[in-house]
Amino acid sequence: MDLIFLNSTNASILELIDGQGYYNDCLDIDKACTYFYECSQITDDEGGCLGGYAKYKFTNNNFNGTGNITTSGTINAGILNVSGNLTGYNLIYGGMYNFSDKGHKMILPNSSYYYNITFFSEGALNGFHIKNGYILVAEWPGEYLINGQISAVFGNNGEYGIGISVNQGALEIYPNSKCYTRLVGTAKEQGQSMTCLLRLNVNDELTMMVDDEASPAVDLTIYTLNLNAVRVGN
């Protein structure tokens, strides 16, 4: 990890990583955070650079300074207040989508039984991966904003339930019911969307599912699909 700052008014050297010295003059070690600074910020008593990397601790959990942060590691912050623009950062996100002028016909063999919608293409992924072409798999735990969308011709008078399921659980049972919606088919193209917050663990799987409670179940023709997840908290 390489952190570069132009000044460090609230920090003091805790130790040098290359073992050339040890300093500890923090006022409050219990509330301190640890960061690494490059050699140009490390000086000995005579003002000379000691070389290598140093470990700094902040005396009050604050950093007051200007400069750039470049890191391949992790920075843990309690509250981050930014007065300017925060750029160049990546959230954890994943998405799948599809579009077809001709549509994809989906057969529903049985009434009141939920089937996975499989006509997806891989979208943007960072912290997710796709399994079997239609399952969005989480690689990080956290609270996620989930969005789903479908446009399809639903069978006339069909009683359809559509939703996003975690680990292919029943859609009408919490928490999957948070991302669940219903409509009555009109034999014309209809759009439907769903949005919710879901807690995901590592390797949890997201799928979009549909059923028709009318008997017999009526097939549908799907034209557009979207399933997206963005991590918004721990």
Buried (B, 14 or more C-beta within 10 A) or exposed (E): EEBEBEEBEBBBBBBBEEEEBEBEEBEEEEEBBEBBBBBEBBEBEEEEEBEBBBBBBBBBBEBEEEEEEEEEEEEEEEEEEEEEEEEEEEEBBBBBBBEEEEBBEBEBEEBEEBBBBBBBEBBEBBBBEBEEEBBBBBBBBBEBBBBBBBBBBBBEEBBBBBBBBBEBBEBEEEBBBBBBBBBEBEEEBBEBEBBBEBEBEEEBBBBBBBBBEBEEBBBBBBBBBBBBBBBEEE
